[in-house]
Amino acid sequence: MEGGRKLLMVGFERATKGCVDESLAPLGHRLVTAGSGAAALRLAFRRHYDALLVSHPMSGAPTSGFLHAVRNPESPCRTSGLVLLTTEKWRREAESYVGRGANRVLAMEEVPEALPEVLRPLFQVAPRVAMRIPSRIEVIGQAFPRRVICETVNISTTGMLLRVPHSVPPPTELRFELFIPGLEHPIRGEIRVVRQSRQGREAYPGIAVTFSRFEGGGGELLALQLGKTSGASSGSPS
């Protein structure tokens, strides 16, 4: 259910907070506010929030340190959606944290129209695990398929973030193979591109994809592998 989510807002001035309140009020979300990163971490370690809306840069604390603490394995908000809200001056720096604790970046002036749409897919994504898995992809429907070797950055039962050296725009459909260590055969299926990152604006060139179809019991096998890994390592959703 999209409405009635509990969100934590971190480090906003009164005017910006009012803009966020107005944007989300029709959806019935419950907003909890924290004036500083330290206060927000105290709240985030007490309970899970469906999403965190974080001002960048943060007053009195580096964004990198806050994100690292929120994604700690002991944090109830380790898998929460996290959006950095910033000004155009700081946007490029904020985007460098996408895939490294933050899921999305939004300029303050975009909040009234775009914030609900940015949050909606984050509420639908399963928790992701940071895993480097050798992978291979190819575009569906090409007369002469070209297979590209790549690597996962993080992965969940619903999708993954791939480090890819080529531009692959949404909504391209791809076949994929995941070569998970210890498995005799790769996990195969089909995926759809939902977002692409660009090196320079983000930490690496890559694509975020959702799983469309698994071959055989690939979906169940992937869920089993992620369950084993999530108990031993931490990760953040893309």
Buried (B, 14 or more C-beta within 10 A) or exposed (E): EEEEBBBBBBBBEEEBBEBBBEBBEEBEBEBBBBBBBEEBBEBBBEEEBBBBBBBBBBEEBEBEEBBBBBBBEEBBBBBBBBBBBBEEEBBEBBBBBBBBBBBBBBBBEBBEEBBBEBBEBBBEBBBBBBBEBBBBBBBBEEEEEEEBEBBBBBBBBBBBBBBBEEEBEEEBBBBBBBBBEEEEEBBBBBBBBBBBBEEEBBBBBBBBBBBBEBBEEBBEBBBEBBEEBBEEEBBBBB
